[in-house]
């Protein structure tokens, strides 16, 4: 009986994998979904993103349901029901083919080993060593991670089609569902994840004679990328939406990074405009920066500050000075978002209400809060990875133990990303983020 079920299970798994591959060829490869062609129309691109996010979310839901069911079946199989373990083989073989397919697509697209290769080696190794429950549990963790990513992508697509284009876009909120240009901007941390994947792959291979095949496979789980690729976009989206509730319109998540580097705030107007807002210099998120009135051509003044190594935020009430807008590191437009027709041009990075000067403080406080959240997110992603390596080599962690540590880190990271920041405590110390220290509170001419 068992001898008959095993080949039937293998055939069933291959059939499921073949059907999935056929469906992929009818739609688009995953790498094509992650890096769509550049469209001439921004609206058309956003519609495509919304449709693709919906399809990806549906596919992820199916895979998550399958992997979750396999966890239950393999668990019952360990308690005196061996036939259930055999029944789980088609689904596990299909998941193995899925991960191998993702690794092949990534290799063909980039020509390098990435985290997808780690996933494929790990799942194949678990299946070959008959750690069926561990494979199902890892697949559940993987698709839970992707579901969180795609929920963020779908939420962003919904925001962008509701009339807020382009001030809550997928460009900074969801790297894995962004355009090719955004993927290039976010390639820095992705490359770090890929380097860690290659290092862990080599470490796992070298450790196999010492640890054995079972524990050496656990080494592949010690990659902070599994968690951080969820925490970072989720945190950015949370702060973008918080800004929106306060009437602050931010182009994308990258603006938070730029705000953290700003040393000089240049206001387009007369000296009296700055004098009226002397209280700005005492606000926590601004007092470490220089606030100046624009008393000469703005573009010239910006270039003079930049020549001294400063990052300049240009606060303007109109978008007529194109030279200054092009030269500034960050453009903050004071206009009513509900009535401004210029907000759809994509030129300003931020839109503030002209009658609410306190929004500038809130803007920099939000940027500082996002930076603090991102630092905690990185810590919550790295600590479980280090703990897993420590446990594997010293405390004999197996794959199940390493996965449970990862689940704990993911839960804490999601809580951190969605937690509402305490803005009044932000803006101290290194909030300015400039390499040379904060600027003087006094108004000086460059």
C-alpha positions, -999 to +999 in steps of 0.1 A: +000+000+000+027+025+010+049+015-019+020+024-042+012+057-025+048+071-027+051+071-065+015+084-068+024+112-045+055+121-065+034+121-097+008+143-081+034+168-069+049+170-104+014+175-119+007+204-095+040+220-103+035+216-141+000+233-138+015+262-118+043+267-144+016+267-172-003+294-153+028+314-149+036+313-186+000+325-193+004+355-170+040+367-165+071+355-147+076+368-112+106+389-122+085+406-149+060+413-122+086+429-099+102+449-127+075+459-151+083+480-182+083+517-178+050+532-189+045+566-204+014+572-184+017+572-146-020+565-142-018+534-164+012+522-144-008+526-112-037+507-126-014+479-136+001+479-101-033+476-085-043+447-108-009+429-103-011+434-065-046+418-065-033+388-086-002+384-064-023+386-032-047+359-045-017+336-054-001+342-020-034+334-003-035+300-021+001+292-012-004+303+024-035+281+027-016+251+012+015+255+034-007+260+065-027+229+057+005+209+052+017+220+086-014+204+101-011+173+081+026+167+088+021+174+125-007+148+127+016+124+108+041+126+135+016+113+160+009+078+148-006+086+114+022+079+089-002+079+059-008+116+064+029+123+059+028+104+026-003+123+016+015+156+022+043+147-003+025+161-035+020+195-018+056+196-004+071+186-038+051+214-054+064+239-029+099+227-036+094+232-074+080+267-066+110+278-047+134+264-072+115+282-100+119+315-081+156+310-077+160+302-115+140+333-124+161+355-101+193+340-115+182+345-151+173+381-144+203+392-123+229+366-128+237+363-091+229+343-061+202+358-039+179+350-010+157+330-035+186+306-039+188+301-001+151+294-001+154+268-028+184+250-012+167+250+022+134+236+010+150+210-012+173+199+016+144+196+040+125+175+016+155+153+009+162+147+046+125+140+052+119+170+075+085+175+061+070+194+090+100+219+089+095+225+052+058+232+056+065+255+086+092+274+066+068+278+036+041+292+060+066+317+073+077+327+038+042+332+024+031+350+056+060+374+048+049+378+012+012+383+022+022+412+044+042+427+016+014+424-009-012+437+016+010+468+018+012+470-020-025+466-025-032+492+002-008+517-015-024+510-050-058+517-035-045+550-020-030+561-053-062+555-073-083+575-048-072+608-061-040+614-041-016+608-070+013+609-066+016+618-029+011+583-015+028+561-040+043+527-040+077+542-048+088+543-012+063+522+006+067+489-012+100+481-029+091+447-041+060+460-060+077+491-074+089+502-108+123+494-121+135+529-111+124+524-075+140+490-074+172+506-085+169+532-057+163+504-031+190+482-045+214+491-017+197+471+011+186+444-013+222+438-023+232+436+014+205+409+018+219+390-012+254+392+001+242+378+034+224+350+015+256+340-003+276+342+029+251+319+047+251+295+018+288+291+020+287+289+058+261+262+056+282+242+031+314+245+052+295+236+084+279+204+071+308+181+081+307+195+116+270+201+123+255+175+100+230+181+072+200+188+095+216+216+115+236+230+086+203+236+068+192+258+098+221+282+091+202+293+059+174+307+081+198+332+098+192+359+071+177+392+084+162+398+049+133+374+056+120+399+082+134+433+072+118+431+037+085+432+056+093+457+084+108+485+063+079+490+038+053+485+065+069+512+087+071+536+057+035+531+048+024+536+084+042+570+086+029+581+052-006+575+063+000+592+096+012+622+077-019+622+056-041+623+086-023+654+097-029+671+063+007+666+052+011+652+016+044+633+011+055+621-023+069+587-012+088+570+016+122+582+003+113+617+014+117+606+050+153+597+043+159+631+026+143+650+055+167+633+079+197+647+059+185+683+057+207+709+074+193+741+060+157+752+056+154+780+030+121+799+029+111+816-003+099+851+010+109+882+028+129+883+060+097+892+079+083+858+070+111+841+089+109+866+117+072+858+122+082+822+127+110+826+152+093+798+173+104+773+146+140+775+158+129+763+192+109+733+180+127+700+188+128+687+152+140+721+137+163+737+163+193+716+151+189+731+116+195+765+101+164+785+090+170+813+064+150+837+044+156+838+007+172+873+002+188+866-032+181+843-062+170+811-045+190+788-069+222+808-062+217+807-025+209+769-025+241+762-046+262+782-021+249+762+008+254+729-011+290+739-019+296+739+018+282+703+020+248+712+033+215+696+023+189+722+016+151+720+019+134+748-002+101+760+013+081+779-013+045+792-018+046+787-056+064+765-081+074+792-105+112+793-097+121+762-116+158+767-112+155+767-074+132+737-075+156+717-097+186+727-075+171+720-040+176+686-023+140+688-011+111+709-022+083+717+003+053+735-013+030+755+010-003+752-008-038+737+000-036+701-013-074+702-019-073+731-043-037+730-057-036+718-093+002+717-091+003+688-068-001+663-096+030+676-114+052+655-091+077+684-087+074+691-049+083+664-025+060+676+002+028+698+003+019+716+035-010+738+043+000+775+041-020+785+072-006+757+094+031+765+099+033+739+127+031+713+100+068+718+092+076+707+128+053+677+123+070+668+090+105+666+105+092+649+136+076+622+114+108+618+095+127+613+128+100+589+141+103+569+109+141+568+112+138+555+148+113+529+138+135+517+109+165+514+133+144+493+157+131+472+127+167+465+116+176+455+152+145+432+154+155+416+121+192+411+130+188+399+166+168+367+157+194+359+129+223+363+154+204+343+180+198+315+155+235+313+146+244+312+183+218+285+190+227+264+160+264+262+169+262+262+207+227+249+216+220+225+188+191+244+173+173+225+145+152+240+117+120+241+138+137+259+167+152+285+143+118+290+126+102+296+160+128+323+168+121+339+134+083+339+141+089+357+174+111+383+157+085+389+130+058+394+155+078+420+174+089+437+142+053+440+129+042+455+162+071+480+160+063+490+124+026+496+131+030+513+165+020+550+165+051+571+172+053+597+200+062+627+178+068+651+206+099+631+216+114+631+182+139+655+167+167+654+193+203+644+189+210+630+155+176+637+140+192+661+115+212+632+102+239+654+087+274+640+088+289+673+101+266+680+129+236+703+132+235+739+120+233+770+140+199+784+150+209+818+139+201+832+105+233+835+085+241+843+049+262+818+030 
